[in-house]
Structures are given as structure tokens and as C-alpha cells.
């Protein structure tokens, strides 16, 4: 049990002590006191709670009662006594038992929660918490499971009821037309909208704009769907996106129409984000090409400078020689001695020397104006750009350029809006000696450049949109926040007076200061040398000789196995393929599981399906159809959850960790061809591009999260997403990363979400620490150069809670909001207060990190576990030379999930057979020391054959002349 839970729920107040006085006997007082804590902590009492107590609870409670013996063996030997005590405890705490009539208020509340989340495990946990808040003892878990299981149908009914005002006859007719083949497209509009762009060129942008225009003509932007929670809209849209036309047509109207409404609405938001993202990427691509062209031009000019001076000197000599050169023969004489092209190059070189700023990379960007003009008129006309910052004349400039590109104006006005121009663009657009002959084109590109920058920062926003909306629109509204604040704060495990959390963190800082100074004065591993902090390197824990011998014995006894056999065997144990439902829910034919496992192996090992079909003898078409219809991100996540939960239940896994500590890190893979989300990173990819697979690994070696992201995206931006969305039985409360995974904002968000963030930080001597304004504390001789104002944090505390509540409820992902905050140039008070609170949490962590060698070792050990799992993943990812050839980000996400599924299958299989080996060794009398179990690792793969088996027998189809028959065309 966590120390925080122990102190919060099992602390006996003065009222509790008074309540316990009438109970006779130390055993009775101890038993009743423990029941008080359990009821506060869990909201119910297990049947045999005295047998399931964590070992640290009885001593903690007994010490408060000043009892010498913390044993419960003598308590409540009569059932009637325990029942009477339980009823008395309920009355003291204000609890009551569950009654069937409680369904009248609980069911509507649960339906509302089901519209926000579709995770039954999460809904069950929320139900228990809600009953605990209402001070109602939880009924049998089966009762709540049946209630939660009925929510899916109730949620469908409630969804249709809320959307009924929108579903007019004309709207329903339009929705039905989505599933009818279009003569021009030759496919249905539904299939057309599902198709995503694979490139970011003008043609792809134009196609996406066509889709947006179609949705606008249907009136989708004006549909009022605010009655549905955003998570419900996304879930329904995902279902509609992954279902075929035939399946959607067969659904009853009450289910079909809400699915299609959510699909069209989410498609509009997604396509808006997609087209703006493609515009951003295409601009970046064009800018890179312009810079390369400028560099080549500069190199040519530099090489031609000396030659240019000699060339011009020869030309001037001819011009000045009046005796040999007649007035009318100057130009022919010059061109006779010096070719015209050589003279032009010489002149350009001299111009560059005289006016070096006139030829920048923007000049070469302006030459690509015609390419931008293929889509920018429609982009400016179709997207409703709104301005969050109006401190300059950029809104007028954007309106002017929209008119110019649409043909409503032909010339630039005399009074040109230029207050927003950056110096580099100003030289090109408004300077008298501008080298750009068509200033209008340069001005339009300048405005488009500014539009792109302000979309990134949030100064310009789009409504509706997911990624480019106004910053405050991502949070729960103020009115709604007041209604749900209490419930969400309870889910965040905040104290009843929420500002007490800030007080606790300040007290922690004060308590850490004096021990830190004593540690520095004592010298040793953490010390000061010439006023600079020195921290001894964390060395790996030495593995005892007995543990090494045990590892070798396990390696000798583990069966040698094919990777395919591991998949088949683990699926036989758990049936994880049952958690991979298809789009059609059609009956599974013979060999279906074989095709599913072959698809998982192909995607997880980066093997093309054509190669897998040849290697397995399976029909390519059926293999492709199975992979396309069954292996999706949501189904693969459910199968992974099953594997992680099963591994968590293995007794050997408990020796590696409790399942509450995890780490995350990125693994980079090169890509082939033009992939939209790939980025250049020379350190890893040389001249190529690549993506990052971000994975989250538990301290038990299982991996509960994975995501494919651009290689240049910092780990800190996305570290929280998989933790918040964790649906496994692992109760993650602590998380570590390497240096790239932290920032002040991340420290703050972790703490606000009730989590402990403990990254491994390099350059600790240079880390800035923070003093508290108004407190006359004595600080250690470290870099306490910053100052925090707790009153400022306290004033904006409710806004921090609203942000944490929005992330906890799924209203916004942490990664999206962090990206918006980091891009915003004029940081608002929310950014400042997040950073300030994060600086307090970071200061506390660094002091705790320096004072605790076990913490440093623990962090180091967990990150090493992640590296071991990365080695296993790299070993599994052997196909296609390890290069990703999947263009769509959705396909990359599925490949990442399949690789995680394979990794967890190997880890689970190894763990189960390691347990078998250990039991066999114990039966044989081998001296097995359980303290050595923590040094074992299930990420081994030397006994696994990943390449299949080859046969060199004489093939039966070879003829008498040792030749095979040719195929018929």
C-alpha cells in the first residue's frame, strides 16, 4: 500500500479515538479501527478482510492506539460480533448499505458517464468511486458488472434521443446517400471520405479541400451536436469509419443515423486539421528546397567571384579602349571576346557582393508561387480563419490576399498592411531595391508564411477543429466545471480542500532542505567540488553469483521454440484473437485464427503480406482481407490489454515489480519513400527520414502502450497520453523517462493528475532550483537562483484543476494541449502558472533524487528494463531491412501495436516457462533463492527462432531433367 493512502485513510482522528473507547479489548479496538480505514479507502469491506490486509496496516493503526500487539488473529471470532461492529462503523462514518432503489439515480448517472467513456473497466471503477462518495457500501461486484454491461444499449438509445432534433427527413436522406455508389467517384461517398491522403502535395491538398466542400454543402459545420460528449462523437465516428457500407445499411435507423452524423462531423474536423497540416508540411518542404537552391546559387557565385572580376575587367578594358573600339561596335566586340552567359554570371556575382541581402532563400521561395496558387485560393476561401491576436494589421492583410487570390482584386492597394512583416520579408516586399519584380506574389507568400506561423502558435485559430481550435475551447467550460469539479477532483485523488495539495508540496520542500545541506557537508557520492555539484554515477546493481547461475540454468532448460509456435501457444492459453473482432462480425471460417496470427506476425515483424503469403502457403487475398478487417488500432489495444493483465497475474512478475512503476522511451525507424509524418534526423537516419515508435513499459516487463509519432517530436510532449489512457490492470502511479522526456509543464501535470514523475536527468549541477517568496528558509548550497510565488499559484489553482480535469475526463489529450502551450508566443497566465507549479515539483524531486540512492538505482533499473525490451523489439522487427514502408499514420500505428503484441507474447511465454523451470528446479532440490528472482528477465530471445525452417529435400515437382514446369500466364 502506498504511504500516502496509509496516512490519509488509516489516520485516526480525535472523533475516531472517542468512538473506539467503548469497545472492550485491544483486539476489538484494533479490528474496528482497521475497518474505519478500509471503508474510507475502498468503500466496502471484503468478506475476509483480516486475511487480505497489507502487512503495514495493522502496525500503523496499532501505534496510534498505543497497543503493543498489532495482531488481528483474536478479533471477531463470532460472525455476529463482526456484523454488529460493521453496522456501528457505518453509522459513525455516515455510510449506509446498498438498496435496489439506488438504481433510480445511479443508472442515469452511469449512462452519462458511458457517453464519455466506453471502457467497462473504467466505468466500473467510476461506479465504485461514486458510491463511495455517496457513502453507500458497494454491493456485490457481480451486481455492478451487470449494470455496467447493460450500458452500451442504453447509451445508444440516449444518443439517438439527443440527436433526434437534427435528424430531419432531408438530413436522413443525405445520410442514406452516403452509402450509395456515386457515379462520378465510382465508389460511395462514405468510402471516399474514409480514404486519407498519402502525400502532402498540391493535388492531395486539393482533394482534401474537395471533401471539405462536400461536407460544407451538406451543412455539417452548422450541425449542433453539443449535446453529445466529444468522446462519444469520436467513438461513433470510429465505428462508422471502420464499418463497411453493407454493414451500415443493415443497422437499424436508431443506430445507423447517429453513427453517420458523428462520422461526418468528425470527418469535417479531421479533414480541416489534415489540410492545414498538409499546408504546413508543404510550406516546410518548399522552404527547404528554396534554401537548398539558395545554397547552390551562393556556391556558384562564390566560385565565380574571382572569374567575375577578371571578366568584367576585360569588358571594361574594351569599353575604355576608344582607339580600337568604335562607338557602335562596343557590344559586338565585348561579346566576341566574352560569351554573354559568362558576362551575366559575372554581373550576378558582383551584384551579390554589392547587395548580399537582396538574394535570400525567400527569393527562391517566390519562384514556387505557382505551385502554392494551385490550392491556396480555395484554402483561404473554404477555411474560416479567426484571429486570437489582433495587435497588428495581419487580419486586414489576410483578407486582402484572399481577395487577390479569389480574383476580387487585381492590384495591391497603395496603403499596404505591413505592420506584421518580419525583417526578412520586409526586405523582399517593401524595400526600394527589392530584387523581386512581382511584389504582389512576394506579399501573398509573406502573408501565407505568417498564417502558417500563427496557426502553429494559436494566434490564428479555426472553428471547428481538433488541433487548431482556440486554446480555451479544449477545456471544460466554466459552468460545466462547477458541476463536475467535485467528482473529477475525487478521481484525481485530491484532498477535500484542494489547495491543501499546494500546501503539502511546500511543506515537502521545507522538509527536504536541511537533510540536503547535511548531505552536501558530509561529502561522499553527492558532494560539492569547487562550488559545483557532483553526483556519483549510478552503477548497475551487482548480480550475485547465485543469480547468475540460476539465469544460466534457466537458459539451459527453456525450450527452443519457433516464434510462430509462441503465438499459437499463447493464443491457446488466452484466446486473444477473440478480442480482434472484424468489421462485419461475420462467422469465422476455417483457418481464420491462422490468418490472424500470420497477419500479426507480418505487421509486427515488418514482413510484407506478399512474402508472408508465400512463406505460409496462405492465399494472399484472404490474408490481406483478414489483416485489413481485423487488425485495427482499437482491437489490437484490447488484445494487448489481455496479455498485459495475464502477465500481471503471473507470480514471478511480482518479483520484478508491483505494476505501479513504468517508463517510456522512443525507438526510431527509417522510412522508405514519401511518408507524411516522417522527419529528417541525421543522427539516426543520415540523409533519410524516419518516425519514432514511443513505448510505455511497466516494471514487470510488459508494455501497455505504443504510438507512432514524428521522429522530431520531443518525448515530453506525448509521455502522458498512454498513462492516462491505460486500460490494463496495472495501476501506474509512478513514471520515469530519460532527459528528453521532462519539462516543467510535465512535472506539473503529473502531480495534478495524482501521479509521481521521476525522470533521469543529466546535468543536475546546472539545473535551476527555486526558492519560495516570503519564506525565510535556509537553502542548501545549490543553484537556488529562481523564485516562486505560491500566492500566484494559489490564485490560479482552480484553472490548473480544470485543465487536469479536462485531461482526466478525455476532453483533451495532454500531448495536444502541451503542443499548443509550447507554440504560443505570448504565453498566458495558464502557461506561467503551470510552469511555476512544475518548477516547485521539479525542485522537490531533484532534492529527493539527490538524497536517495535507492531512488536513483530504481529509476536506472527501470530504464534498463525499457532498453532490454527495445532490444527485443528491434530483434523482432527484422523484415524489409527494418525500414517502414507504410505511408499512412494509421497503418504505422497498427504496425506498432502488432510489434507490442508480439513483444508481450514473447514476454508472457518466457515468464510462464521460467516459472515452470523454477518449479522443476525446486522439485529436484536445486538451491533456489527467491531473492534472486528479481535479477531474472523475460525479455530474452536467444532460444527463439524467428526465421522459420528451410527444407533442402528434393522437390517433388521437378521433372526428369531437373527442371520445374513453367507457370501458365
N, C-alpha and C positions, 0 to 999 in steps of 0.2 A: 504494500500500500504506500502511496506517495505520502511524504511527510506533511505536505500541505493539507491533504484530505484528513489525515490523522488529527492534526491540530485544529482544523476547522470544525469537524463533525463530532469528535470524541472529547472535546474540551468540555468540562463540567462547569456550568455557570453557578452562581450563588443560588439561583432558584432550583437548579438540578440537585445541588447538595442538600438543600432543605427538603426537597421531595424524597430523597433517598434515606433520610434519617429514620422514618418509621419502620423500614424493612429490617427484620431481625436476621442477624448472622452476616458475616463478611461475604460468604458465597452468594447470598441473595442480593446484597447491595451491589456486588461486582457484576452479577448477571443482569440486573435491571439497568445498571449504568451502561453496560455494553449495548443493551437493546436500545437505549436512547440514541447512542451514536449510530447504530446500524440503521435505525429508522430515519434519522436525519440524512444519512448518506445514501441509502438505497430506496427509501420509500416503502419498504416491506421487510419482512423477516423470513429468510429461508427456513424450511422445515427443521433442519438440523444445523442451525446457525452456529452453535457452540463447537461443532466439529470442523467448520469451514473457516473459522476466524484466522486472519493473518497473524503470525506469531507476535508481532509487535503491538497488537491492540491491547490484550489483557494487561501487560506490564504498564502501558501508558495510562490506562484507566485506574489500575490499582494504585499507582503512585499518587494520583490525585485524591484517592480515598484514604491514603496512608495505610493501605493494607499490606501486610508483609508477603502474603502468598497470592500471586496473580493467577491461580488455577481455577478453572471453572468445572472441574470434574464433580464437585459436590453440589453443583447448582441444579435446582429444578428436577429432582428425580421423579416427581409426580407431574403428570400431564396437566392436572387441574391447577397446580401451582403456577406452571408456566403460562397457562391461559389467563389466569387472574392477573398475573404480573403484566402480561402483554396488554390487557384491557386498561390497566392502570397507566401504563406508559402512553398509550394512545390518548387517554384523557389529558395527561399532563402536557403532551406536545400539541394537543388540539387536532389530532388525526381522527378519522373515522373509517369504518370498513366500506368496501365497495358494495354498491347496490345496483341492481339491474336498471333502475330509473336513471342512473348516471349516464346511460347511453343517450338520453334525450339531448344532452348538451355536448357530450364528448364526440358523438358521431358527426354533427355539423362542423365542429372544430377540426376534426380529422380530415374531413372532405376538403376543407380549405387548405390544410397542410398538404394533402395529396395533390392539389393543384399546383403546389410549389415544388414538390419533390415526388419522384416516383420510386425511390429506393425504399423497399419494405423494411429493411433492417433499420434504416434511419427513422422511418415513421414509427416503428415500434419503440425505438429509444426515445423519440419525442413524446410518445404517448405516456411512457413511464414517467418522464420528467414532468409532464403536465399534471398527472395525478399526484405526483409528489408536491408540486406547487399548490395544488388544491387541498393538500393534506388528506388525501384518500389513499388508504392502503391498497397497493396494487393487487388485483385478483390473480388467479392462476394464469400463467403465461399463455396457455392454450386459448383462453378466452380472448386475450388481446390479439393473438395471432390470427384468430378467425375474424376478428373485427378489422384488422389491417388488411387481411386477404380480400375482404369484400369491397375495399375502397376503389379498386380500379373501375368497376362498373359504375359505382356512384359518381366517380369523377367524370366519366364520360357523359352521364346524364346531366350533371351540373354544368359541364362545358357547353353542351347543346342549349341548355336553358339560357345561359348568359349570352350566347351568340345569336339567339333566335331573332332579336330585333334587326340584325344585319342581314339575315338570310331571307331576303325578299325573293319574289319569284324571278325577277330579272337576274339577280345575283346567283341564284341556284342554277339558272340556265347557263350562265357564263362558266360556273364551276363544272357543270357537266361537259361543256365543250372542251375543257382541258384534256379529257380522256378520249376525245375523238380525233382520229388522224387528220392533220391539216394538209390540204392539197399542195400548198406551196412548199411546206417543210418536208412532207412525206413521212413525218412522224407526228406523234401527239405533242401538243404544247407542253404537257407535263414532262415528257422525256426531253424536250428541247430545253426547258428551264433547268432540268437536273444536270445537263451537260455543263461542265466547268471548263474555263479556258486553260490551256496548257502553256501558253506563251503570253508575253506582255507587249506584243507589237500593235501597231495601229489597227490592223484587221481584227485582232482579238478584242481590243477595246471597243471598236465599232459594233461588233456582235453583241457584246455585253450591254452597250447602250441601246441596241435594238430590243433586247429583253426588257430593259427598264422602261422603254417607251410603251411596250405592250402592256406591262403591268400598270403603268400610269393611265393608259386608255381604259383599263378595267376599273379604275378608281381605287386601286389598292392603297395608295398613300393616304387617302381620306377615310379609310375604314377605321371605325372606333372599336378597338379590341382591348381597351384599357381594363375591362372587367376581368380579363384573363391574366394571370401571373406570367411574366416573361419566360419563366422556366417551363410553364405548361405550353406556351406557344412554341418554344424551341423543341420540346419533346414531340408534340404533334407534327410539327414540320419535319422532323427527322423521320418519323414513321411514314409520312406521306412520301418523302423523298426516296425512301428505301423500299417502297412497295411498287409493284408493277401496276399498269393500267387495269389489267384484268382483275387483280385482287381488289383494287379500289372500287371498281364498278360493282363488285359483288357485295360490298359493305352496305348495311342499311343507311338510309339518309342521315339518321341521327349521329352516326359515326363518320360517314364519308364527308359531309359538308364541313364540320369543324376541322377535320384533317386538311382539307384543301384550302380553307381560309387561312389556317396557320401556315401552310406551305407557301401560299402566295405572299403573305405578309413577311415571313422570314426570308423568302427569296428576294423580295424588294430590298430589305435591309442588307442581306448578304451581297447582292449584286452591286448595291451602292458602294459598300466597302471594297468590293472586288475591283470595280472600275477605278476608284480613287487609288487603290493600292497599285494597280497596273500603271496608272498615270505617274505615280511616284517612282515606280521602278523604271519605267521607260525614260523618264527625265534623268534619273541617275545613270542609266545606260548611255543616253545621249551625251550627258556631261562627261562621262569617262571617255567616250570616243572623241569628243571635242578636245579634251586635254591631251589625248594621245596625238591627235592631228597637230595640235599646237606645239607639242614637244618635238615632233618630227620636223615641223616648219622651223623651229628655233635651231635645231641641229643643222638643217640645211643652210640657214642664214649664217650660223656661226662658222660653218666650213667655208662659206663663200665670202666672208668679210675681207680677208686679205686679197683674194682674187678680185673682189668688187672694187677695191680701191685702185688696183692696177688697171682694171678695165676702164673705170671712169677717168683715170688719169690719161689713158690713151685717147679716150673720146675727147677730153678737154684739149689735149695737145692738137688734135685735128682741127677743132673749132678755133683755136687761137692762131694756128698757122695760116695767116692771111695770104702769104706768098704762094703756098702750094694748094690751098683750098679756096676755090671761088665761092662767092656768096650763095649761089644756087645749088652748089654741089656738096654742101656740108653733110646733109643726112646721107646721101648715097655713099660718100667717102667713109663716113663712120660705119655704116652697115657693111661696107665692103671689107673693112678690117675686123669689125667686131660683130658677130651674129646678134640679131635682135633679141633672141631669148636670153643670151648671156648678159646683154645690157639691162634687160628688165630685171633679172635676178640680182644684178649688182645694185640697181636702183632700190629694190626692196630691202636689200641688206643695209644700205645707207639709211633708208627711212626708219628701219628698226633701231639703228644706233641713235638716230636723232630723236625718235619718239617711241621709246621702249614700251610705254603703257598702251599705245594705240592698238597693238596686236596681242590681245589676251585670248584665253581659250573661249571666252564668250563670243568673240568674232567668229570662231569656227562653229560654235553652237548656233549662231544666227543662220548659218548656211543650211541647217536642218529644219528651218521654219516650215517648209512644205510638208515634211513628214508629220509635224505636230498639227498642221492645218487639216490633216485628214480626219481628225476626231475632236479637236478642241472646240470648234463651233457648237457641236452637239453636246459636248460635256458641259459647257457653260450655260447652254440653253436648258438642259434637262435636269441638272442638279441644282437644288435650291441652297446656295451658299449663304450662310448667315455670319454676321460679324460679332464676335465676342469682345473685340478690342476696336474702339473707334477713335483712337487718339491721333490718327493721321488721315490722309485722304485716299487710302487704299480702297475703301468701298466705292468711291467715285471712279477710281482707275479700273476696277474690275468691271463695273457697269459699262464704262466706255469701251473696253476691249471686247466685251460680249456683244455690244452693238457693232463694232468694227468687224468681228468675225461672222456675225449673222448677216452682214450686208446692209444694216440700217444706217451706217455711216461709212463714208469712204476715206475721209481725211482726218488727221489728228487736229484737235482744236488748237487755237493759239495759246490758250491758257491750259497747259497740260498738267494734270495731277502728278506731282513728282516728289511730294513730301516723304514718301515711303521708300524712295530709291536708296539702295546701298551704294557706297562709293564706287565699286567696280562696275556696276550697271550704269551709274550716273555718267561715267566717262564715255560709255558707249552710246548713251541715249541723248544726253543733252549737251555734251561738250562741243565747243565750236569746231574742234579739229577731229571730231569723231570719224573713224575710218569706215563706219557703216553707212553705205549710200542710202539704204531704205530704213530710216529711223523708225518708221511705223512697225516694221517687223521686229526690230530690236526691242521696242517698247512693249509690244504684245508678249514677247518671250519673257521680258523682265517681269511683267505682271503675273504671268503663269508661274514663273520661278517663285515669286513672293507668295502666290496662292498655295503652292506646294509646301513651302516652309511653314505657313500659318496653319495649314491643315494639320501638319505634324504637331505643332505646338498647342493647338486648340484655340488660337486667336480667331480662326475661321472654323465654323462647325457646320454640320449637316444634320437636318432633322427630317425624317427619322434615319437613324444609322446606329450600328453597334460600336464601331471603332472611332467614328468621327463626330460623335454627339457632343453636346455641351457638358462640361465637366460635372456639374451638379446633378445632371439628369441620371447619372449612374447610381446615385444613392437613393435610399428610401426617402420618400417625401416627408417634410417636417410633420404634417398632420398624421400620416400613417405611422411615423416613427413613434409618436407619443402613444399610439395604441399598442404597438408590438414591442416597445422598449423593454418592459419588464420580462417578457418571455425570452427575448433574444439575449438579454444580459444574463439570465439564468443559464442559457445554453453556453454562454461564454465563460461560465463559472466565475462571474464577478461577485464581489461581496455585496450585501444588501445596499449599503451606501457605496456607490460605485467609485467615488473619488478616494475611498479607502485604499484602492489599488495603488494610486499615485503615492499616498502616504506610506504604504508598505515598501514601495521601491525606494523612497527617500530614506526610510529607516535602514533598509538593507545597505545602502551606500554608506551611511554613517557607521554602521557596524563593521564594514569591511575596511575602513580607513586605518584604524590603529593596528590591526594584525598585519596589514600590508607594510606599514612602516617598520614594524618589528622584523618582518621577513627580510626586508632590504638591509637593515642594520646587521642582521645575523650573517649576511653573505650566503654563499652556497650556490645552489643551482640557479636561483633568481637573485641577482645582485646588481649593484651599480659599479661601473668601471669608468672613472673619469667623468662622472655625472651622467653616463649613458646606461640605459637598462640593458642587461644581458640575461637572456633566458637560455638555460641549457637545452640542448637538443633532446627531443623525446626519442628515446631508443625503444625499439621493439622489445616487448616482454620476452625474457629468455624462456624458451620452451624446455621443460625438464626432459631429462634423458628418457624417463619412463613414458612421457607423452610421445616422444619421437619414435620409440619402439612400438608403441600402440598404433601410431599412424602407419608405420611400415607393415605391421601385422594386418591391419585393415586393408591396405593396398594389395597385399598378397591374397586375401580371401575374397575381395569383391569380385563378382562375376564379370567376365569380359562380355560386353554386350554391344549390339548394334543400336545406333540412335533410333532407328525405326522401331526396334523392339521396346525401347523405353517408352515411346509414345503409346504404343499399343498396350503395354502393361499398365501404365498409369491411367489410361482411359478405361481399362478394365476395372481398376480399383474405384474410380470416381465417376466415370461416365461423363467427362467434361464436354464431350461432343454433344451431349443432350442440351447443353447450355449455349449451343450455336444454332439457334433457330434460323430457318430460311425466310425469305421474303414472302413466299407463297403459303407457308405452313402445309405444304403438300406431304403425303405419306412418303417416308423414306424407303427407297428401293434397296435391292441387294447391293452390297459393296459401298453403301453411302458413307459409312464411317471410314472406310479405307480411302475414299476420295477426299474426305475432310482432312484426315491426318496427312495425306500426301500434299494437300494444299497448304496446311500449316507448316509442314517441313519445307516446302518450296519457298513460301514467303519469308519464313524465319531464317532460312539459310541463304536467301538471296539467289535461289536457283530459278531460272526461267521455267514457266509451266511447260513449255515445249520439251525441255530437257527432262523434266520430271515425268512427263507422259512417256517418253521413250525409255527411261530407266525403269519405270514400274510396269510398263505394258498397259497402262490405263489409256482410255480414249481421251485425246486432248480436249475435245469439245465438252465432254461430261466433266472433266477435271476443271476446265475454265469456268463452266456454269456453276459448279459447286463452290469454287473459291469466290466468285463474284456475288453469289446469292447468300452465302452463309458466313463468310469471314469478313465481318464488319467491325468497326471500332467498338461499338457498344456490346456486341455479342462476345468479342474476344476479351473485353474487360470483365464480363461476367464469368467467363471460363477461368481467367486468371485469378479472380477473387476466390473461386472454388479451390484452386490449387494452393493459394496462399493460406486460406483457412485450414485446409487439411495439413499443410506443413506446420502451421502454428500448433496443431494438436499433437504432434509427434513429441514423445517425451525427451528425445535427445535435443530437440530445438530449444528447450527451456534452459539448457546449459550454455547456449550461445547468447542468449538474451531473453528479455521479457516480452519482446514485441512492442515495446513502447518507445524505442530509440531507432532513428533511421538516418540515412544520409542520402545525398543526391549529387550527381556529377554528370557531365556531358561526355558523350563518346562521338567523335567526329568521323564522318564517312564521306568520301568523294562521290560526286555525281557525274553522270555522263550526259552530254547534250545540254539543251537549254531547259533548265528547271527553274520555275518562277521563284521559289523560296530559297534557292541555293545562293551562297555568297562566297566571295573570294576571301581566302585566309591563307596567305603564302606560307606561313609556318607549318600548316598541316597539309595543304593541297598544292603547294607550288604555284604553278600558273593556272591551275584549275579552280573549280568551285566545289562547295560541299554543303552538307547540312549536319546538324547535331541531333543525336538521339539522347534526350535527357531521361535518366532513370532514377527511381527512388528505391533504395534498398533498406530492408529492415535489419535489425541486429541479429535476426535469426537466419539471415542469408536469403530470404525470399524477396522478390521485387514486386512491389504493389503499384507501381506507376511508371509510365513511359510516355514520351511525347517527342515528335519530330519537329524541330524548330530551325530557323536560320542559324548558320554557324556563328554569325557575329552577335547574336543576341546574348546578353550577359546572363549568367546563371541566376543571379539575384532576382531578375525580373520574373522568372517563372517558378521559383522554388516552392511557393506556397500552393499553387494550383492543385497538384496531386494530393497534397496533405489534406486540404480542405475537402476534396472530392473523394477521399479514401472511403471505400465501402467494404473493406475487409474487416475481419475480427481483430486486427491489430489496432490497439488503442495508442496511436502515435501521440506522444506528449513532448518529446524532445527530438530535435533535428540538427544535424551538422552538415556543413559544406566546406569546401576549400575556400580560399580567399575570395575568388571571383563570385562567390555565392552570397556575399553580405553587403548591406548598405544600412545607413541609419534608419531609413524607412522600413526596411525588412525587420530590423530589431524591434521597432515599434509595433508593427502589425502582428508579429509572432506573439508578443506579450499581450496585446489586446485580444487576440483570439484564444488566449489561455494556453499557449504553447511556449516551450523553452527553446530558444535558438542559441546554439553553441558552435559557431564556425571555428575552423582552424585558421588563425590569422598570422600572416607573416609580417615582418617589420613592426613588431609590437613596440619597439623603442620609439617609433615615430608616430604612434597612434595618439591622437589628441584626446585627452580626458577632460571632464567637466566638473567645475565647482558649482555649488548651489548659492545663488544670490541671496543675501540676507542671513546666511548661516555662518557663524564664526567657528567653523570646524578646522581641525589641524589636518592638512593633507600630506600624503607621502611625497617623497622627492621624485615624483614622476611628472610627465608633461600635462599637468592640470592647467592648461592655458585657456580653456573655454569656460564660459559661464552660462548657467541655465537659470531661467526664471520660472519656478514652479507655479507662481500665480498666473502666468500667461498660459501655461498648460492647463491649469485648472479652469480658467475662463472658457477655454475651447474644448473641455473634456467631453461634453455631450456630442460634439461633432466627430471626435475620434470614435466614440462608441457607435455613432450612426454609420460610420464607414465600416467598422468591424462587423456590425450587424448586417450591413448590405452584403459583405463578402460571405459571412456565415450563412445567410439565407439564400445565397446563389443569385442575388440581384446583379452582381458584377463579379468578374473574376479578379483576383489580386493582380495578375500579370497585366491585364488591360488597364486597370486604374493606375498602376505604378508607371506604365509607359506614358500615360497621359501626364502624370505629375512630373516625370523627368523631362518631358519635351516642352513643358510650359515655360516660356522665357521669363514672364513676370510672375514669380511664384506667389500664390495666395497664402492666406494665413493657415489653411489646412496643411499645405506642404511644410510650412515653417513649424507648425506645432507637432506634426508627425516626426520631423527631423529632430526637434528638441526632445520629445519623449524618447525617440530612438537613441539619442545621444546619452540620455540617462541610463537606459537599459544596457547600452554598449559599455558604458563606464563600469556598471556593476559587474557585467560579465567578464571584462578584462581583469578586474581586481580578483574576482573569484577564480578565473582561469590561472592567474599567476600564483595564487595561494594554494591551489590544489593540483598536485602532481597526478593523483588518480584521475581527475577530470581530463587533464591533458592526455594521459595514456588512453583513456576511454575514447576520446574523440579520435585520436590517432588510430586506434584499433578498428573503430567503425569505418573510417575512411579506407583503411586497408581491406576491409571486407568488400567494400564497393569496388576497389581495384581488382580484387580476385574475381568478382562477378563480371567485371568488364573484360577480363582476360577470357573467361568462359564465353561471353557473348561474341568476342572477336573470333574465337575458335569456331563457334557455330556459324558465323557469318562468312562463309568461305566461298560462296558461289559468285560467279561473274567478277572474279578477282576483287571482291569486296566493294565494288563500285555500284552505287544505286542508279538504276535506270528508270525508276518510276517518276513520272512527270508531276502527277497530282499530289498535293499535300495529303489528301485523304488516303491515297494509296500508300504513301510513306508512313502515315500513322498506323495503318493496318499491318505493314511490314514490321514496324517497331513493336506492336502488340504481339505479333506472332513470334518474334525473337524473344520477347519477355516470356511468352507462354512456353517456348522450348526451354529457356533457361530455368523456369520454375519446375518444369517436368524433370529435368536433369537433377536439380537440387532436391526435389522431393524423392525421386528414385534413389539417389545416393543416400539420403538420410534414412529411408526405410531399411535399406540393405546394410548400412552401417550399424543400425540398431540390431539387425539380425546377427551381424558379425560379433558385436559386443556381447550379446546374449550367449552366442556359441562359445566365445572365449571364457565367459564366466562359468558355463557348464563344464568346460574342460579343465577348470581350475587355474586358468591364467590369472595372474595378479592384476585385475582391472581396478584402477584407482579412478573413482568418479571425478576427482579434482582435475584429472587430465582431459576430461571430455570437452572443456571449453577451448582446447587447443586444436581440436579436430575441425575439419572444414568439409562441407558437402559440395564445394564448387570445383571438385576435382573432375578431370575428364580423360586422364591417361588410359583408362580401361574401356573407353567408348570408341567404337568405330563409326565415324561419320560418313565414310565414303562408299558404303555398300560393299558388295562382294563381286569379284570378277571371276568368270569361268573361262578356262582355256581348253575345254574339251572340243573335239572336232564337231562343228555344227552339222546337224542332220540334213539341212537343205543344200549342202554343197554337192555338186554333180561329180561325175567320173573324172572330169578334167580339173577338179578342184576350183570350180567357178560357181558363183551364185547366179541364179536366174535374174534377169533384169526386171524392174518394175514396169507395169503397163502404164502409159501416160493417161 
